Amino acid sequence: MRLILLGPPGAGKGTQAVRLTERLGVPQLSTGDMLRAAVAASSPVGLQAQAMMERGELVSDEIVLSLVAARIEQSDAQRGFVLDGFPRTVGQAVALDTMLGEMGLALDAVLELQVDLNALVARMTGRVAEARARGEATRADDNPDAFRTRLETYREQTVPLSSYYAERGLLRSVDGMLSVDRVAIDVMSSLGLKL
Ligand code: AMP
């Protein structure tokens, strides 16, 4: 199955992506994780992306599309994948359609986690405080200023994707404000699957 998980930062996409990958036996393809790995490795891509990421702005399509194209071609993605954090703009969605079309592939569904955007800043600060209390490292862009930019970027550039995929009959929306387990059940059932 080839899926996209859509939703604002802090909506729980990463958590649900892990559940889906375990259930479906396909990899999670997170552009955020790929970019963070590039930054950690100080690769040319990482050096180009770092400042934008720290501010909570989008990295260029050129960088992101080349990461995704290379990842989709790897053998573990042949049976399918769960895209997390990509696409984030209509331009990226069109490029993904073209990329998959050239490979003779198509998306099966786009799952949207619907959350109250106003609740997300509180959710993020709570999550960061808990992680710090456990002595875990937190993300450079999990600070209030960058997080607000990430939310604003989402509102302006990513929200239009819902209608893009709804028009293509691919969109399934799930209430992301419920418990992690409940959301997981709803995500699976929107795909006609049981946990
Ligand atoms: P995420 O882990 O998905 O929240 O992504 C963290 C950061 O990586 C974002 O705030 C962007 O700076 C960058 N990023 C991740 N995915 C994309 C994408 N599809 N397009 C542009 N920038 C991205």
Boltz pocket constraint, residues with backbone or C-beta under 6 A from the ligand:
constraints:
  - pocket:
      binder: B
      contacts: [[A, 9], [A, 31], [A, 32], [A, 33], [A, 35], [A, 49], [A, 52], [A, 53], [A, 54], [A, 56], [A, 57], [A, 58], [A, 59], [A, 60], [A, 64], [A, 84], [A, 85], [A, 86], [A, 87], [A, 88], [A, 92], [A, 141], [A, 150]]
      max_distance: 6.0
